[in-house]
Amino acid sequence: MSQPDKFTTEKITEIHAWTPHLFSFKTTRYRGFRFIPGQFARLGLPGDDGKIIWRAYSIVSASYDEYLEFFSIVVPGGAFTSRLSQLREGDEIHVEKMNYGFLTTDRFAGGRDLWMLSTGTGVAPFVSILFEASTWEEYERIVLVHSVRQAAELAYGDTVASLREHEYFGHLSEKLVYVPVVTREAHDGALAHRIPTLLDNGELEARVGFGLDPERSRIMICGNPEMVEETRGWFTGRGYQVSRRGQPGHLALENLW
């Protein structure tokens, strides 16, 4: 397959800065691009040598939106994000036509409670999952945990809150428990410890109002590798199984790098 057949060239249509080092952006969407909420796309920008640099980005937007939305951190000196952060509305970016990743609810069989545990930009795929009708149809209770260092980094909190007024999801929004976590400063309404600690000391279950149970609970984890590995270990040490191809389990995981 030739290079032009592998990707499309899209335009940046909107940029939103959350903090000096966190931003989200929207692009046009090729009508043939399909994905399952929770998956990621590969984005490309030309490097200094003219070759395209590719990076994986989880998709924030809903599967039915006419645009694609992504959430990015600026890595100082990063070959890709240093270029990405300089883009403006109207600039172009490449998007591979393939979709990728297995952080999707079809990795599970059964279960009535969906727990989505994230750090930093790892909240991105979970926002997409929340805007999928099947999520609300399949689960009786949904928990979204977003852990950040500083309160300003709690991106998409307003988007999650807006589900209460959504024309379709509004009457179902009582199923959702949103738990913000801020670890480096005090913030009203937020828990203060890292996710593995909140699991270990029972504070997360206490805040949510119900417990984890392998019969009911299906767990999705996305964020920095240290958190993902620690959290996976916490669950597997208690009998939870990681979902594999053709072998549905209790856990689905995605590292950010």
Secondary structure, DSSP 8 states (H G I E B T S, - for coil): --HHHHEEEEEEEEEEEEETTEEEEEEE--TT----TT-EEEEEEE-TTS-EEEEEEEB-S-TT-SEEEEEEE--TT-TTHHHHTT--TT-EEEEESS-B---SGGGB-S-SEEEEEEEGGGGHHHHHHHT-HHHHHH-SEEEEEEEESSGGG-TTHHHHHGGGG-TTTGGGGGGEEEEEEESSS--TT-B-S-HHHHHHTSHHHHHHTS---TTTEEEEEEE-HHHHHHHHHHHHTTT--B-BTTB-BSEEEEE--
